[in-house]
Amino acid sequence: MHCPACYSDKCETVETINTGDIIKLYKRVLGIDVSKLFSGTPLIEYTHCLACDLRFFFPWVSGDEVFYEELQEFDWYYDETEKPEYLFASQFIAEGASVLEVGCGNGAFRSFLPTSVAYTGLEFNDKAIRKAQALGLDVKKCPVEKYAETADLLHDVVCSFQVIEHVSEPRKFFASCAKATKHGG
């Protein structure tokens, strides 16, 4: 096993979790059936990378579009008005900058940015995209890996909030975010 961030093999299992317990918990608490996400994965290890200190689950199990659409039905899921990371990150974004937000949800981060900022969002959830577009935001249904290959414009800032835990190939994700960023961005 290798760390998905630094690729070190210096990882230790902190805890082993039965995926059947996760499936039951989602069903009982949220009424969502996640069994297909764990098909063929009876156990997940909560793992700690000793080289970079990342903690992650192995194997990676990413939610699909149906899963996130079901979560979006809960008012709390996309309640992004109180995220302190938005305020913190916005301090580093200059007037007139070009910003790409990967995994933008309904585009709530945009409201923390100066109006002169050129904002583009990437998102997979169709309902969230429609909400963002209804606000006049430029949001595309596109993985950052594809966007980085085809984008005509490189951005001053590429950011992502609470997304890495949903990404099955973090190194590729990071590389694509970097590729979509201007030199010196």
C-alpha positions in Angstrom: 0.0 0.0 0.0 1.2 3.5 -0.9 0.1 6.9 0.3 -2.0 8.5 -2.3 -0.5 11.9 -1.6 3.3 11.3 -1.3 3.4 7.7 -2.5 5.4 6.6 0.4 5.1 2.9 1.5 5.5 3.9 5.1 1.9 3.5 6.1 0.3 1.9 9.1 -3.3 0.6 9.6 -4.9 2.5 12.5 -8.2 0.6 12.3 -10.0 -1.9 10.1 -13.7 -1.2 9.5 -16.3 -3.7 8.3 -18.1 -2.0 5.3 -21.3 -3.8 6.3 -21.3 -1.5 9.4 -21.0 1.5 7.2 -23.8 0.3 4.9 -26.1 -0.2 7.9 -25.3 3.2 9.4 -26.1 5.1 6.2 -29.3 3.2 5.9 -30.4 3.7 9.5 -29.3 7.4 9.9 -29.9 8.8 6.4 -32.1 6.2 4.7 -29.5 5.9 1.9 -28.4 2.5 0.4 -24.7 2.6 -0.2 -24.2 -1.1 -0.6 -23.3 -0.9 -4.3 -20.4 1.5 -3.5 -18.8 -1.2 -1.3 -19.5 -4.1 -3.6 -16.6 -6.5 -3.3 -15.0 -4.5 -0.5 -15.8 -6.2 2.8 -13.2 -4.2 4.8 -11.7 -0.8 4.7 -8.5 0.2 6.6 -8.1 3.6 8.2 -4.5 4.3 7.4 -1.8 6.8 8.5 1.1 7.8 6.3 4.1 8.2 8.5 6.0 10.2 5.8 3.5 13.0 5.2 1.0 12.5 8.0 -2.0 12.0 5.7 -4.8 9.8 7.1 -6.9 8.0 4.5 -9.1 5.0 3.9 -7.8 2.1 1.8 -9.1 0.9 -0.5 -10.5 4.2 -1.9 -14.3 4.1 -2.2 -15.6 7.1 -4.0 -19.3 8.1 -4.0 -21.1 8.2 -7.4 -23.4 10.8 -8.7 -26.5 9.1 -7.3 -25.0 9.1 -3.8 -24.3 12.8 -3.9 -27.7 13.6 -5.3 -29.2 11.7 -2.4 -27.1 13.6 0.1 -28.0 16.9 -1.5 -31.6 16.3 -0.4 -30.5 17.2 3.1 -30.4 20.9 3.8 -27.1 20.6 5.7 -25.1 18.9 2.8 -24.5 22.0 0.7 -24.8 24.5 3.5 -21.5 26.3 2.7 -22.2 29.7 4.2 -20.3 29.1 7.4 -17.1 27.4 6.1 -14.1 29.2 7.6 -11.8 27.9 4.9 -13.7 30.0 2.4 -12.9 33.2 4.3 -9.3 32.1 4.8 -8.7 31.2 1.2 -10.3 34.3 -0.2 -7.6 36.5 1.5 -5.1 35.1 -1.0 -7.1 35.9 -4.1 -6.4 39.3 -5.7 -8.8 41.5 -7.5 -9.2 40.5 -11.2 -7.8 37.0 -10.6 -9.0 34.0 -12.5 -10.2 31.2 -10.1 -11.0 27.6 -10.8 -12.8 25.8 -8.0 -12.8 22.0 -8.4 -15.8 20.3 -6.7 -17.6 23.7 -6.4 -21.0 22.3 -5.3 -23.5 25.1 -5.8 -20.7 27.7 -6.1 -21.0 29.2 -2.6 -17.3 30.1 -2.5 -17.8 32.6 -5.3 -19.7 34.9 -2.9 -16.5 35.2 -0.8 -14.5 36.6 -3.8 -14.2 40.1 -5.2 -16.7 40.8 -8.0 -13.8 41.4 -10.4 -12.7 37.7 -10.1 -13.3 35.5 -13.1 -14.7 32.4 -11.5 -15.1 28.9 -13.1 -16.4 25.9 -11.2 -16.2 22.2 -11.9 -18.7 19.8 -10.4 -20.2 16.4 -11.0 -23.6 16.8 -9.3 -26.2 17.9 -11.9 -28.5 19.5 -9.3 -25.7 21.5 -7.8 -24.6 22.6 -11.3 -28.1 23.8 -12.0 -28.2 25.8 -8.8 -24.9 27.4 -9.5 -25.8 28.2 -13.1 -29.1 29.7 -11.9 -26.9 32.2 -10.0 -25.1 33.1 -13.2 -22.0 31.1 -12.4 -19.8 29.4 -15.0 -19.9 25.8 -13.7 -19.1 22.8 -15.9 -19.6 19.1 -15.4 -16.1 18.0 -16.1 -13.3 16.2 -14.2 -10.3 18.4 -13.5 -8.2 15.9 -15.4 -10.1 16.5 -18.6 -10.4 20.2 -18.0 -6.7 20.6 -17.6 -6.1 18.9 -20.9 -8.5 21.0 -22.8 -8.7 24.4 -21.0 -7.9 27.4 -23.2 -7.3 29.5 -20.0 -4.9 28.7 -17.2 -6.0 30.1 -13.8 -4.2 32.3 -11.3 -5.8 30.2 -8.5 -7.0 26.6 -8.5 -8.7 25.6 -5.3 -10.8 22.8 -3.9 -12.5 22.4 -0.5 -13.4 19.1 1.1 -12.9 17.2 -2.1 -9.8 15.1 -1.8 -11.7 12.5 0.3 -13.9 11.9 -2.8 -11.1 11.5 -5.3 -9.9 8.0 -6.2 -6.5 9.1 -7.7 -5.3 12.0 -5.6 -1.9 12.3 -7.3 -3.5 12.6 -10.7 -6.0 15.1 -9.2 -3.2 17.3 -7.7 -1.2 17.1 -11.0 -4.2 18.2 -13.0 -5.0 21.1 -10.6 -1.4 22.2 -11.1 -1.6 21.9 -14.8 -4.7 24.2 -14.8 -2.7 26.8 -12.9 -0.7 29.6 -14.5 3.0 29.6 -14.0 3.5 31.3 -10.6 -0.1 30.9 -9.7 
